[in-house]
Amino acid sequence: MLRTTSAAVGSLRPADLPEVLDLLAHDPVSNVFVASRVHSSGLAPNQLGGDLWGYREAGQLVSLCYFGANLVPVAASAEAARGFAGLAASKPRRCSSILGPADAVLTMWDLLRSHWDSPREVRPHQPLLAMADRPRTPADPLVRRVWPHEIDTVLPACIAMFTEEVGVSPVGKDGGAHYRARVAELVTSGRAFARFEDGEVVFKAEIGAATPDACQVQGVWVRPDRRGEGLCAPGMAAVVEHALARIAPVVTLYVNDYNLPARSAYRRVGFRQIGEFATVLF
């Protein structure tokens, strides 16, 4: 049975924002997913897109957990992870995944598995990579920013990437309107990049979460018939160059451990492993 200590675990309020920002700043790379939301929206749930829970020891805020479309622990010890799992178990599952530092995610899932429905997949080993120096690989000069009038050209590649990576299509009952809006947001904010050939995307990547301290690359994709041609490493080098020059001093991403070609390409660009994530997909 899950047990929580009400004095230790609970929802945070806007007045807790300074403490939250201080905690997130302790590891801006690992925490960029949650930090980007807090930096842009504060702690009000209707703006944050979910609740932010805190775990306190002797009155001090030491861990966080975002509970929205994803369940994301931050700086969570085993005790904090168990506390967050207890709180999550008392609520209907609304997240599509649990993701974050592997130890915390897997501890939470061990406790939640008897309360929530079975996941589609558990990925326990996802190297967390980062780099702060110029890429070692020359950047592909044909990789460039995607412009708003090209949203419908890049959208099929985004859908293909999501379906291949997650295992389900992002085109839901709304006909894909919500997902298209998310892609459009990345494009209009200048954080979507692609290489086009004959009017089609052959390489793409986006910068998703971003704070003044770090940014996270997501959605890296090479068209299947062009894989093995060496497009990924120079494409990523172009994205990293842009990110370091215009967005944040550190670029990060996480990758499935079994995706050896991608890991090799990222290594050639200059990424190094700094930790390990895990994801539970529903």
C-alpha positions in Angstrom: 0.0 0.0 0.0 1.2 3.5 -0.9 1.5 5.9 2.0 2.2 9.6 1.8 3.0 12.2 4.5 0.7 15.1 3.9 3.2 17.5 5.6 5.9 16.5 3.1 4.1 16.2 -0.2 1.6 18.5 -1.8 0.7 21.0 -4.5 2.8 24.2 -4.7 1.4 27.7 -4.9 2.5 30.8 -6.8 4.1 32.1 -3.6 6.5 29.1 -3.8 8.0 30.3 -7.1 11.3 31.6 -5.7 12.0 28.3 -4.0 11.0 26.3 -7.1 13.3 28.4 -9.4 16.2 28.0 -7.0 15.7 24.2 -6.9 15.4 23.9 -10.7 18.7 26.0 -11.1 20.7 23.3 -9.2 20.6 21.1 -12.4 19.4 23.3 -15.3 20.2 20.6 -17.9 18.3 17.6 -16.3 15.5 19.9 -15.2 15.0 21.8 -18.4 11.6 20.2 -19.3 9.9 21.4 -16.1 12.0 24.6 -15.8 10.9 25.8 -19.3 7.3 25.5 -18.2 7.8 27.3 -14.9 9.9 30.0 -16.5 7.2 30.8 -19.1 4.0 30.2 -17.0 4.8 30.4 -13.3 3.0 28.0 -11.0 -0.7 28.7 -11.7 -2.1 25.3 -12.9 -4.3 26.8 -15.6 -1.2 28.4 -17.1 1.3 25.7 -16.3 -0.8 23.0 -18.0 -0.7 20.9 -14.9 0.1 20.8 -11.2 3.5 21.1 -9.6 4.0 19.1 -6.5 6.7 19.7 -3.9 8.5 17.4 -1.4 9.8 19.0 1.7 12.3 17.8 4.3 12.4 19.9 7.5 10.4 22.5 5.8 12.9 22.9 2.9 11.8 22.2 -0.7 14.1 19.4 -2.0 12.1 17.8 -4.9 9.4 18.5 -7.4 7.1 16.6 -9.6 5.1 17.9 -12.6 1.7 16.3 -13.1 0.1 17.2 -16.4 0.3 15.6 -19.8 3.5 14.0 -18.5 4.5 13.0 -15.0 8.0 14.3 -14.4 10.0 14.0 -11.2 12.7 16.6 -10.5 15.6 16.0 -8.1 13.6 13.2 -6.5 15.2 10.9 -3.9 13.7 7.5 -3.4 11.6 8.8 -0.6 10.4 11.8 -2.6 9.6 9.5 -5.6 7.5 7.3 -3.3 5.7 10.3 -2.0 4.9 11.6 -5.5 3.8 8.1 -6.5 1.4 8.0 -3.6 -0.1 11.3 -4.6 -0.4 10.3 -8.2 -2.0 7.0 -7.2 -4.8 8.9 -5.5 -5.8 10.5 -8.8 -6.9 9.2 -12.2 -4.1 8.8 -14.7 -4.1 11.7 -17.1 -0.5 11.6 -18.2 0.7 9.9 -21.4 4.1 9.1 -19.9 6.3 9.2 -16.9 9.7 10.6 -17.8 12.8 11.9 -16.2 15.8 10.7 -14.2 15.8 6.9 -14.4 16.0 6.1 -10.7 13.1 8.3 -9.8 10.9 7.3 -12.7 11.4 3.5 -12.2 10.8 3.9 -8.4 7.6 5.7 -9.1 6.4 3.1 -11.7 7.2 0.2 -9.3 4.7 1.8 -6.9 2.1 3.0 -9.5 1.9 -0.2 -11.6 -0.8 -1.7 -9.3 -2.9 1.5 -9.4 -2.7 2.5 -13.1 -3.3 0.6 -16.3 -0.5 -1.3 -18.0 1.9 0.8 -20.1 2.5 0.3 -23.8 6.2 0.3 -23.2 8.9 0.9 -20.5 12.2 2.3 -21.6 14.5 2.1 -18.6 17.8 3.2 -20.2 17.8 6.5 -22.1 21.2 8.3 -22.0 20.9 12.0 -21.2 23.4 13.9 -23.4 24.6 17.5 -23.4 27.2 19.8 -25.0 28.3 23.4 -24.6 31.1 23.6 -27.2 30.9 24.1 -30.9 30.1 20.9 -32.8 33.0 18.7 -33.9 31.2 17.9 -37.1 30.7 20.6 -39.9 27.2 21.8 -40.0 25.0 21.0 -42.9 24.5 24.3 -44.7 21.1 23.1 -46.1 19.6 22.7 -42.7 17.7 25.9 -41.9 14.9 27.3 -39.9 11.4 26.2 -40.9 9.2 29.2 -41.8 5.5 29.6 -41.0 4.3 29.1 -44.6 6.1 25.7 -44.5 4.2 24.2 -41.6 2.1 21.9 -43.7 5.2 20.7 -45.5 7.0 19.8 -42.3 3.9 18.4 -40.5 4.0 15.0 -42.2 7.6 14.5 -41.1 6.7 15.4 -37.6 3.8 13.0 -37.6 6.0 10.2 -39.0 8.7 10.9 -36.3 6.1 10.9 -33.5 4.5 7.7 -34.6 7.8 5.9 -35.1 9.2 7.1 -31.7 6.1 6.8 -29.5 4.2 4.0 -31.2 0.9 5.8 -31.8 -0.1 8.6 -34.1 -0.5 12.1 -32.7 -3.5 12.5 -35.1 -6.3 11.9 -32.6 -10.1 12.5 -32.6 -9.5 16.2 -33.4 -7.9 15.2 -36.8 -4.5 16.3 -35.6 -5.4 19.9 -34.8 -3.8 19.9 -31.4 -0.6 18.4 -32.7 -0.5 20.8 -35.7 -0.9 23.7 -33.2 2.1 22.4 -31.2 4.2 22.1 -34.4 3.1 25.6 -35.5 4.1 27.0 -32.1 7.7 25.6 -32.5 7.9 26.9 -36.1 6.7 30.4 -35.4 9.0 30.7 -32.4 12.0 29.9 -34.6 12.8 26.5 -33.0 12.0 24.1 -35.9 14.8 23.2 -38.4 14.8 21.0 -41.5 16.6 20.1 -44.7 14.3 20.2 -47.7 14.9 18.5 -51.0 12.4 18.7 -53.8 9.9 20.2 -51.5 10.1 17.4 -48.9 11.8 17.1 -45.5 14.7 14.7 -45.4 16.0 15.8 -42.0 14.4 17.6 -39.2 14.7 18.5 -35.5 13.2 21.0 -33.1 14.2 22.7 -29.9 11.4 22.0 -27.5 12.0 23.0 -23.9 14.2 26.0 -23.4 15.4 28.3 -20.5 18.1 30.9 -20.4 20.4 28.1 -19.1 19.7 25.1 -21.3 17.6 23.9 -24.2 16.5 20.4 -25.3 16.5 19.1 -28.8 13.6 16.8 -29.7 12.0 15.2 -32.7 15.2 14.3 -34.6 14.2 12.4 -37.7 15.8 11.4 -41.0 13.5 10.2 -43.8 13.7 6.3 -43.8 14.9 6.1 -47.4 17.8 8.5 -46.7 19.1 6.9 -43.5 22.6 5.7 -43.6 23.7 8.6 -45.8 25.2 10.6 -42.9 22.6 13.3 -42.8 22.0 13.2 -39.0 25.3 14.4 -37.6 25.8 17.5 -39.8 22.1 18.2 -39.4 22.4 18.1 -35.7 25.5 20.2 -35.8 23.5 22.9 -37.6 20.8 22.8 -35.0 23.3 22.9 -32.1 25.2 25.9 -33.7 21.9 27.8 -33.8 20.9 26.8 -30.3 24.2 27.8 -28.7 24.3 31.1 -30.6 20.7 32.2 -30.0 19.0 30.2 -27.3 21.0 28.8 -24.5 24.6 28.0 -23.5 24.0 24.2 -23.2 22.1 21.9 -25.6 20.7 18.6 -24.3 18.7 15.6 -25.5 18.0 12.1 -24.4 18.0 9.0 -26.7 16.9 5.4 -26.5 19.9 3.2 -25.6 19.1 0.8 -28.4 19.2 3.5 -31.1 22.9 2.9 -31.8 23.0 4.9 -35.1 21.6 8.0 -33.4 23.9 7.7 -30.4 26.9 7.4 -32.8 25.8 10.5 -34.7 25.4 12.5 -31.5 28.8 11.4 -30.3 30.4 12.7 -33.5 28.7 16.0 -33.1 30.2 16.3 -29.6 27.4 15.3 -27.2 28.5 13.4 -24.0 26.5 11.4 -21.6 25.8 13.2 -18.3 23.0 11.0 -16.9 20.3 8.5 -17.7 16.5 9.0 -18.2 13.7 6.5 -18.3 10.2 6.7 -19.8 7.0 4.8 -19.2 4.7 5.2 -22.2 0.9 4.7 -21.8 
